[in-house]
Amino acid sequence: MLIYPSYGECCNLKQIVVNGGNRLNGTVHISGAKNAAVAIIPAVILSDGVCRIENIPNIMDVNLIANILHEMGARVSRVNKTTLDIDPTYIRRPVAAYDIVRRMRASSYLLGALLGKFSEAQVALPGGCDFGVRPIDQHLKGFAVLGATHSVVQGMINVKADRLTGGHVYLDVVSVGATVNIMLAAVRAEGRTIIENAAKEPHIVDLANFLNSMGADVRGAGTDVIKINGVKHLNGTTYSIIPDQIEAGTYMVAAAATGGDVIVSNVITKHLESITAKLREIGVQIDEYEDAVRVRRTDELRRCNVKTMPHPGFPTDMQPQIAALLSIAQGTSIVTEAVWDNRFRYVEELKRMGAVISVDGKVAVIEGVKELNGAPVKATDLRAGAAMIIAALAAKGTTHIEDIEHIERGYEDVVEKFSALGADIRLIYTDDPIARRA
């Protein structure tokens, strides 16, 4: 039996400490994509056999979703650090426990998977990072088109259908979560389902490829129209998850912020196009290879305007990191958040380090400063935590980063990877008197 550590276990007693000023140099290997893994693991529920998932990132969110399946009855075993075997045939009840599910946003994908397999599901309202309202009305709209009804009772979402039948779903807004959930519910429904205005992110394509490897018939993933012809059964499979474009982008920005020279390996360069384009505009030199990019900065950073958009636009999950970089760029930059309502909470933390940033609604105006200074800060969410590390690496002096459970949700071996690039970074346990004096 596989038992994973509890979410945030001891994280409130840990900090990341960075002594800034070192240029990053060397090669960093990018792990499997978090956003793909947390969609593909629930999708295993739809299978009638054992699935082996390779290139899994060893991060808290993956451990959580695997633990949820384990608690539901699935047999989950870790073959090695990056490979899981999951046998979903032992799941008997389509119910996901409240105490685990409420801790992560992607747990909502259990709704579509359980509904697709059992024609019903009971899942707690999802949690995760707090940067605005996370309505699931588009998810439920899609389920309704397939023939399901829903209710919310004591924090649990209940969806149920006598039988699922294909239909035509038009999403009012581009939603990754709704696209994923409707795909999961539709692959075993009777007839054809068409999703218009679908999300086009790389992990949507990866999920479609995974489903097709089990015998599903999903076409058009990566475009704004996805067509799904329902099948009666899905087989077990072996599948390798794509590399994480956001982790790759984070190390690219960190290299630029420190004036370093870093090769970011195990990437799909096409997935990085919007990030690469902005970094080049800022004055960073990037060389592209078959499955790697080399990031170098030999000149001053230049101002740049950035607006987050659904794929293939600049990803919202890279917005805090690019803002940290622009805080030390020459001139005035404007960052516009067009996806989430409340994603600038990290700005107050950057200002503790000397950044000059003003926020008005979904727009941040950044006046570049010559240098940042180390300070006590906290990770307000996953990507904000990455931004704090980037700022700390570029800053003068020492930075203590608290609430690192957010960082551990989505970055594998982040301290070890940065250390290998020459960063002066370490993990400390703050209940240790020696650590507190460090």
BELVENCOR-V797602 format. One record per backbone hydrogen bond with DSSP energy under -0.5 kcal/mol. CO is the residue of the C=O (numbers start at 1). NH is the residue of the N-H. E is the energy in kcal/mol with one decimal. If there is no record, write none. Layout:
# BELVENCOR-V797602
co = <CO & CO>
nh = <NH & NH>
e = <E & E>
This chain:
# BELVENCOR-V797602
co = <1 & 6 & 8 & 8 & 10 & 11 & 13 & 13 & 14 & 15 & 15 & 16 & 17 & 18 & 18 & 19 & 24 & 26 & 28 & 28 & 31 & 33 & 34 & 36 & 36 & 37 & 39 & 40 & 41 & 42 & 43 & 44 & 49 & 51 & 51 & 52 & 52 & 53 & 54 & 57 & 59 & 60 & 61 & 62 & 63 & 64 & 65 & 66 & 67 & 68 & 69 & 69 & 70 & 72 & 72 & 74 & 75 & 77 & 77 & 80 & 82 & 83 & 83 & 84 & 85 & 86 & 86 & 87 & 87 & 88 & 90 & 93 & 94 & 96 & 97 & 98 & 100 & 101 & 101 & 104 & 104 & 105 & 106 & 107 & 108 & 108 & 109 & 110 & 111 & 112 & 113 & 114 & 114 & 115 & 119 & 121 & 122 & 123 & 129 & 131 & 131 & 136 & 137 & 138 & 139 & 140 & 141 & 142 & 143 & 144 & 146 & 149 & 151 & 153 & 155 & 156 & 156 & 157 & 157 & 158 & 159 & 160 & 164 & 167 & 167 & 169 & 169 & 173 & 175 & 175 & 176 & 177 & 178 & 179 & 180 & 181 & 182 & 183 & 186 & 187 & 190 & 191 & 193 & 194 & 194 & 195 & 196 & 201 & 201 & 202 & 203 & 204 & 205 & 206 & 207 & 208 & 209 & 210 & 211 & 211 & 212 & 214 & 217 & 219 & 220 & 223 & 224 & 224 & 226 & 227 & 228 & 228 & 229 & 234 & 237 & 239 & 242 & 243 & 244 & 245 & 246 & 247 & 248 & 249 & 250 & 251 & 252 & 253 & 254 & 255 & 256 & 260 & 261 & 262 & 262 & 263 & 263 & 264 & 265 & 267 & 268 & 268 & 269 & 270 & 272 & 273 & 274 & 275 & 276 & 277 & 278 & 279 & 279 & 280 & 282 & 284 & 285 & 287 & 291 & 291 & 292 & 293 & 293 & 294 & 294 & 295 & 296 & 301 & 306 & 307 & 310 & 314 & 315 & 316 & 318 & 319 & 320 & 321 & 322 & 323 & 325 & 326 & 327 & 330 & 331 & 331 & 333 & 334 & 334 & 335 & 336 & 336 & 344 & 345 & 346 & 346 & 347 & 348 & 349 & 350 & 350 & 351 & 353 & 355 & 356 & 358 & 360 & 362 & 363 & 364 & 364 & 365 & 365 & 366 & 366 & 367 & 372 & 375 & 375 & 377 & 378 & 381 & 382 & 383 & 384 & 385 & 386 & 387 & 388 & 389 & 390 & 391 & 393 & 395 & 396 & 397 & 399 & 399 & 400 & 400 & 401 & 402 & 403 & 404 & 405 & 406 & 406 & 407 & 407 & 408 & 409 & 410 & 411 & 413 & 414 & 415 & 416 & 417 & 418 & 418 & 419 & 421 & 423 & 424 & 426 & 428 & 428 & 429 & 431 & 432 & 433 & 434 & 435>
nh = <3 & 9 & 11 & 12 & 13 & 14 & 430 & 431 & 404 & 17 & 428 & 401 & 426 & 20 & 399 & 424 & 261 & 263 & 30 & 265 & 244 & 37 & 38 & 39 & 40 & 41 & 43 & 44 & 44 & 45 & 46 & 47 & 88 & 53 & 86 & 54 & 239 & 84 & 241 & 59 & 63 & 64 & 65 & 66 & 67 & 68 & 69 & 70 & 71 & 72 & 73 & 74 & 73 & 92 & 93 & 76 & 87 & 79 & 85 & 83 & 56 & 79 & 80 & 53 & 77 & 51 & 88 & 75 & 90 & 91 & 92 & 95 & 122 & 124 & 101 & 102 & 103 & 104 & 127 & 107 & 127 & 108 & 109 & 110 & 111 & 112 & 113 & 114 & 115 & 116 & 117 & 118 & 120 & 119 & 161 & 159 & 96 & 157 & 131 & 341 & 342 & 140 & 141 & 142 & 143 & 144 & 145 & 146 & 148 & 147 & 165 & 160 & 158 & 156 & 125 & 153 & 158 & 123 & 159 & 151 & 121 & 149 & 190 & 169 & 194 & 171 & 196 & 175 & 179 & 199 & 180 & 181 & 182 & 183 & 184 & 185 & 186 & 187 & 189 & 231 & 166 & 230 & 228 & 169 & 196 & 226 & 171 & 204 & 205 & 206 & 207 & 208 & 209 & 210 & 211 & 212 & 213 & 214 & 214 & 216 & 215 & 235 & 229 & 227 & 223 & 222 & 197 & 198 & 195 & 219 & 193 & 230 & 217 & 48 & 52 & 54 & 33 & 245 & 248 & 249 & 250 & 251 & 252 & 253 & 254 & 255 & 256 & 257 & 258 & 260 & 259 & 297 & 26 & 264 & 295 & 28 & 265 & 293 & 30 & 269 & 271 & 272 & 272 & 273 & 276 & 277 & 278 & 279 & 280 & 281 & 282 & 283 & 284 & 283 & 302 & 286 & 296 & 294 & 266 & 267 & 289 & 264 & 295 & 287 & 296 & 262 & 285 & 330 & 336 & 314 & 313 & 309 & 318 & 319 & 322 & 323 & 324 & 325 & 326 & 327 & 328 & 329 & 369 & 303 & 333 & 368 & 366 & 306 & 336 & 364 & 308 & 338 & 347 & 348 & 349 & 350 & 351 & 352 & 353 & 353 & 355 & 354 & 373 & 357 & 367 & 365 & 363 & 337 & 360 & 335 & 366 & 358 & 367 & 333 & 368 & 356 & 396 & 377 & 400 & 402 & 380 & 385 & 386 & 387 & 388 & 389 & 390 & 391 & 392 & 393 & 394 & 395 & 21 & 397 & 374 & 20 & 18 & 401 & 377 & 402 & 16 & 379 & 406 & 408 & 409 & 409 & 410 & 410 & 411 & 60 & 61 & 412 & 414 & 417 & 418 & 419 & 420 & 421 & 421 & 423 & 422 & 25 & 425 & 19 & 17 & 15 & 430 & 432 & 433 & 436 & 437 & 438 & 438>
e = <-0.5 & -2.0 & -2.0 & -0.7 & -1.8 & -1.9 & -3.2 & -0.5 & -0.5 & -0.5 & -2.6 & -3.0 & -2.3 & -0.7 & -2.8 & -0.6 & -2.5 & -2.8 & -0.5 & -2.8 & -2.3 & -2.5 & -2.4 & -1.0 & -2.7 & -2.5 & -1.3 & -1.0 & -1.0 & -1.7 & -1.6 & -2.1 & -0.6 & -0.6 & -2.8 & -0.6 & -2.7 & -2.4 & -2.4 & -1.7 & -2.2 & -2.6 & -2.3 & -2.3 & -2.2 & -2.3 & -1.8 & -2.2 & -2.7 & -1.6 & -0.5 & -2.3 & -1.3 & -0.7 & -0.5 & -0.8 & -2.6 & -0.7 & -2.9 & -1.3 & -2.9 & -1.6 & -1.2 & -2.9 & -2.5 & -2.8 & -0.6 & -2.3 & -0.6 & -2.0 & -0.5 & -1.8 & -2.2 & -0.5 & -2.0 & -2.1 & -1.8 & -1.8 & -0.8 & -0.9 & -0.9 & -1.8 & -2.0 & -1.8 & -1.6 & -0.6 & -1.9 & -2.7 & -2.5 & -2.4 & -1.7 & -3.4 & -0.8 & -1.8 & -2.6 & -2.3 & -2.7 & -3.4 & -0.9 & -0.6 & -1.6 & -2.4 & -2.3 & -1.9 & -2.3 & -2.4 & -1.8 & -1.4 & -2.5 & -1.3 & -2.3 & -2.2 & -3.4 & -1.7 & -2.4 & -2.5 & -0.6 & -2.2 & -0.5 & -2.0 & -2.3 & -2.8 & -2.5 & -0.6 & -2.3 & -0.6 & -3.2 & -0.5 & -2.1 & -0.5 & -2.6 & -2.6 & -2.5 & -2.1 & -2.4 & -2.2 & -1.8 & -1.4 & -1.4 & -2.5 & -4.0 & -2.7 & -3.1 & -3.4 & -0.6 & -2.3 & -2.2 & -1.4 & -1.4 & -2.3 & -1.9 & -2.2 & -2.5 & -2.3 & -2.7 & -2.6 & -1.8 & -0.9 & -0.9 & -2.3 & -1.2 & -3.1 & -2.5 & -3.0 & -2.2 & -0.6 & -1.2 & -2.0 & -2.9 & -3.1 & -2.9 & -0.7 & -0.6 & -3.0 & -2.8 & -3.5 & -3.0 & -0.8 & -2.2 & -2.4 & -2.2 & -2.0 & -2.1 & -2.4 & -2.2 & -2.2 & -1.9 & -2.8 & -1.7 & -2.8 & -1.0 & -1.4 & -1.6 & -0.6 & -3.3 & -2.5 & -0.7 & -1.9 & -2.1 & -0.7 & -1.4 & -0.6 & -1.1 & -1.3 & -3.1 & -2.5 & -1.5 & -2.3 & -2.3 & -1.8 & -1.8 & -0.8 & -2.5 & -0.7 & -3.4 & -0.5 & -2.8 & -2.8 & -1.2 & -1.7 & -3.0 & -3.3 & -0.5 & -2.2 & -0.5 & -2.4 & -2.8 & -2.7 & -3.1 & -0.6 & -2.6 & -2.6 & -1.9 & -1.5 & -2.2 & -1.9 & -2.0 & -1.7 & -2.5 & -1.3 & -1.6 & -1.4 & -2.5 & -1.0 & -0.5 & -2.6 & -3.2 & -2.5 & -0.5 & -2.9 & -2.4 & -0.7 & -1.6 & -0.8 & -0.9 & -1.8 & -2.4 & -1.1 & -0.7 & -1.0 & -2.0 & -1.5 & -3.0 & -0.7 & -2.8 & -3.0 & -1.5 & -3.0 & -3.1 & -2.8 & -0.6 & -2.2 & -0.6 & -2.9 & -0.7 & -0.7 & -2.8 & -0.5 & -0.9 & -2.4 & -0.8 & -2.2 & -1.3 & -2.0 & -2.0 & -1.8 & -2.3 & -2.7 & -2.4 & -2.5 & -1.6 & -1.2 & -2.3 & -0.5 & -3.0 & -2.7 & -2.6 & -0.5 & -3.1 & -0.6 & -1.9 & -2.3 & -1.4 & -2.4 & -0.9 & -0.5 & -0.5 & -1.4 & -1.7 & -2.4 & -1.4 & -0.5 & -0.6 & -2.8 & -2.1 & -2.4 & -2.1 & -0.7 & -0.7 & -2.3 & -1.9 & -2.6 & -1.2 & -2.7 & -2.9 & -2.2 & -0.6 & -1.8 & -0.6 & -2.3 & -1.3 & -0.6 & -1.0>
